[in-house]
Amino acid sequence: MIEQNKACTMIQSRYRGYQARTKYQNIQEQNKACTMIQSRYRGYQARTKYQNIQEQNRLQLTAC
């Protein structure tokens, strides 16, 4: 009976460890995806801002 309880406890602890590792991996994947989205959006913003500045400079040069 005692060995059976130890075995049950071992199985439970292994399963809980597996669940925790799986949950951690899912969170890591989500964080990577969020970081990628943020990075792409910031790049888009920077390119758009740069294009607007270039256009303003062209308009100022042609106005002179």
Secondary structure, DSSP 8 states (H G I E B T S, - for coil): -HHHHHHHHHHHHHHHHHHHHHHHHHHHHHHHHHHHHHHHHHHHHHHHHHHHHHHHHHHHHHH-
